[in-house]
Amino acid sequence: MHYIYIIYSHKIDKFYVGETQFVKQRLKQHNQETYKGAFTKSANDWIIVKTIPFKSRNEALKAEK
């Protein structure tokens, strides 16, 4: 199962949309600033707002766009 996830940061008052199989793990990575140069690096208080399940990664990626 793949998911589109929407996260929000109060610190910068922004939303971010991404795709993953492992939402909780990915949220932890965003909050630990794992991705150098990524948009989400500008905050470390991201919270999950919404997750949407998809049967395949291709379906999730199409919906993400």
Residue frames as a rotation matrix with the C-alpha (Angstrom) as fourth column:
MET 1
0.586 0.811 0.000 0.00
0.811 -0.586 0.000 0.00
0.000 0.000 -1.000 0.00
HIS 2
-0.636 -0.712 0.296 1.23
0.715 -0.689 -0.119 3.49
0.289 0.136 0.948 -0.86
TYR 3
0.305 0.722 -0.621 0.01
0.885 -0.455 -0.094 6.75
-0.351 -0.521 -0.778 0.57
ILE 4
-0.144 -0.244 0.959 -0.18
0.349 -0.919 -0.182 10.39
0.926 0.308 0.218 -0.28
TYR 5
0.066 0.140 -0.988 0.36
0.995 -0.079 0.055 12.34
-0.071 -0.987 -0.144 2.89
ILE 6
0.301 0.050 0.952 -0.23
0.212 -0.977 -0.016 15.97
0.930 0.206 -0.305 3.72
ILE 7
-0.022 -0.377 -0.926 1.81
0.998 0.048 -0.044 17.48
0.061 -0.925 0.375 6.53
TYR 8
0.649 0.309 0.696 1.68
0.276 -0.947 0.163 20.93
0.709 0.087 -0.700 8.09
SER 9
-0.392 -0.784 -0.481 4.14
0.860 -0.128 -0.493 23.12
0.325 -0.607 0.725 9.97
HIS 10
0.726 0.596 -0.342 2.87
0.685 -0.665 0.297 25.79
-0.050 -0.450 -0.892 12.37
LYS 11
0.048 -0.832 -0.553 6.37
0.565 -0.434 0.702 27.29
-0.824 -0.346 0.449 12.46
ILE 12
-0.889 -0.433 -0.147 6.33
0.108 -0.511 0.853 28.29
-0.444 0.742 0.501 8.79
ASP 13
-0.071 0.981 -0.183 2.55
-0.314 -0.196 -0.929 28.02
-0.947 -0.008 0.322 8.24
LYS 14
-0.283 -0.101 -0.954 2.95
-0.959 0.063 0.278 25.75
0.032 0.993 -0.115 5.20
PHE 15
0.664 0.471 0.581 1.62
-0.400 0.880 -0.256 22.44
-0.631 -0.063 0.773 3.92
TYR 16
-0.473 -0.758 -0.449 3.62
-0.852 0.263 0.453 19.77
-0.225 0.596 -0.770 2.10
VAL 17
0.718 0.689 0.098 2.32
-0.609 0.690 -0.390 16.84
-0.336 0.221 0.916 0.03
GLY 18
-0.409 -0.888 -0.213 4.35
-0.906 0.366 0.214 13.68
-0.112 0.280 -0.953 -0.49
GLU 19
0.647 0.531 -0.548 4.12
-0.618 0.785 0.031 9.97
0.447 0.318 0.836 -1.31
THR 20
-0.518 -0.822 0.237 5.43
-0.827 0.411 -0.384 7.01
0.218 -0.395 -0.892 0.66
GLN 21
-0.067 0.439 -0.896 4.72
0.060 0.898 0.436 3.50
0.996 -0.025 -0.086 1.88
PHE 22
-0.092 -0.132 -0.987 5.63
0.934 0.331 -0.131 4.38
0.344 -0.934 0.093 5.46
VAL 23
0.447 0.404 0.798 3.97
0.284 -0.910 0.302 7.61
0.848 0.092 -0.522 6.61
LYS 24
0.994 -0.039 -0.102 5.15
0.089 -0.253 0.963 7.65
-0.064 -0.967 -0.248 10.26
GLN 25
0.253 -0.963 0.089 8.75
0.812 0.262 0.522 6.93
-0.526 -0.060 0.848 9.27
ARG 26
-0.118 -0.258 0.959 8.67
0.850 -0.525 -0.036 9.62
0.513 0.811 0.282 6.58
LEU 27
0.789 0.437 0.433 7.24
0.138 -0.811 0.568 12.18
0.599 -0.388 -0.700 9.03
LYS 28
0.783 -0.567 -0.256 10.10
0.354 0.067 0.933 11.41
-0.511 -0.821 0.253 11.41
GLN 29
-0.090 -0.844 0.528 12.58
0.976 0.032 0.217 11.97
-0.200 0.535 0.821 8.57
HIS 30
0.223 0.242 0.944 11.02
0.542 -0.836 0.087 15.33
0.811 0.492 -0.317 7.70
ASN 31
0.954 0.229 0.195 11.18
-0.029 -0.573 0.819 16.46
0.299 -0.787 -0.540 11.33
GLN 32
0.569 -0.820 -0.056 14.81
0.430 0.238 0.871 15.34
-0.701 -0.520 0.489 11.67
GLU 33
0.628 -0.266 -0.731 15.75
-0.605 -0.758 -0.243 17.37
-0.490 0.595 -0.637 8.57
THR 34
0.234 -0.493 0.838 17.03
0.267 0.861 0.433 14.22
-0.935 0.122 0.333 6.84
TYR 35
0.418 0.027 0.908 16.65
0.902 0.106 -0.418 15.63
-0.108 0.994 0.020 3.33
LYS 36
-0.341 -0.661 -0.668 19.32
0.492 -0.731 0.473 18.29
-0.801 -0.167 0.574 2.80
GLY 37
-0.973 -0.081 -0.214 18.06
-0.106 -0.671 0.734 21.15
-0.203 0.737 0.644 0.64
ALA 38
-0.552 0.831 0.068 14.46
0.742 0.452 0.495 19.93
0.380 0.324 -0.866 0.84
PHE 39
-0.207 0.608 0.767 11.51
-0.127 -0.794 0.595 22.28
0.970 0.026 0.241 1.34
THR 40
0.729 0.624 -0.282 10.61
0.144 0.263 0.954 20.57
0.670 -0.736 0.102 4.62
LYS 41
-0.111 -0.861 -0.496 14.04
0.859 0.168 -0.483 21.25
0.499 -0.480 0.721 6.11
SER 42
-0.520 -0.087 0.850 12.86
-0.034 -0.992 -0.122 24.77
0.854 -0.093 0.512 6.99
ALA 43
0.149 0.586 0.796 10.85
-0.918 -0.217 0.332 23.41
0.367 -0.781 0.506 9.95
ASN 44
-0.793 -0.396 -0.464 10.93
-0.206 0.890 -0.407 20.52
0.574 -0.227 -0.787 12.41
ASP 45
-0.743 0.603 0.289 7.37
-0.343 0.028 -0.939 20.61
-0.575 -0.797 0.186 13.74
TRP 46
-0.618 0.494 -0.611 5.56
-0.641 0.134 0.756 18.83
0.455 0.859 0.234 10.89
ILE 47
-0.521 0.553 0.650 2.33
-0.347 0.559 -0.753 17.04
-0.780 -0.618 -0.099 11.76
ILE 48
-0.924 0.267 0.274 0.24
0.380 0.565 0.732 14.70
0.041 0.781 -0.624 9.64
VAL 49
-0.615 0.757 -0.222 -2.97
-0.668 -0.649 -0.363 16.34
-0.418 -0.075 0.905 8.46
LYS 50
0.565 0.821 -0.083 -4.25
-0.696 0.420 -0.583 13.67
-0.443 0.387 0.808 6.05
THR 51
-0.704 -0.676 0.218 -3.25
-0.396 0.629 0.669 10.34
-0.589 0.385 -0.711 4.53
ILE 52
0.425 0.801 -0.422 -4.86
-0.825 0.151 -0.545 8.84
-0.373 0.579 0.725 1.44
PRO 53
-0.152 -0.505 0.850 -4.23
-0.163 0.861 0.482 5.16
-0.975 -0.065 -0.213 0.59
PHE 54
0.366 0.182 -0.912 -3.56
-0.927 -0.010 -0.374 3.83
-0.077 0.983 0.165 -2.92
LYS 55
0.929 0.061 0.365 -3.06
-0.062 0.998 -0.011 0.29
-0.364 -0.012 0.931 -4.19
SER 56
0.456 -0.800 0.390 0.10
0.888 0.380 -0.258 1.13
0.058 0.464 0.884 -6.13
ARG 57
-0.240 -0.662 -0.710 2.87
0.577 -0.686 0.444 3.69
-0.781 -0.303 0.546 -6.19
ASN 58
-0.844 -0.065 0.532 1.93
0.516 -0.369 0.773 4.74
0.146 0.927 0.345 -9.73
GLU 59
0.150 0.975 0.162 -1.62
0.764 -0.218 0.607 5.59
0.627 0.033 -0.778 -8.62
ALA 60
0.485 -0.029 -0.874 -0.29
0.768 -0.464 0.441 7.56
-0.419 -0.885 -0.203 -5.65
LEU 61
-0.569 -0.791 -0.227 2.20
0.543 -0.568 0.619 9.50
-0.618 0.229 0.752 -7.78
LYS 62
-0.581 0.446 0.681 -0.47
0.612 -0.311 0.727 10.42
0.536 0.839 -0.093 -10.32
ALA 63
0.505 0.843 -0.188 -2.76
0.742 -0.313 0.593 11.68
0.441 -0.439 -0.783 -7.57
GLU 64
0.125 -0.554 -0.823 0.09
0.796 -0.439 0.417 13.60
-0.592 -0.707 0.386 -5.92
LYS 65
-0.847 -0.448 0.285 0.64
0.521 -0.600 0.607 15.63
-0.100 0.663 0.742 -9.09
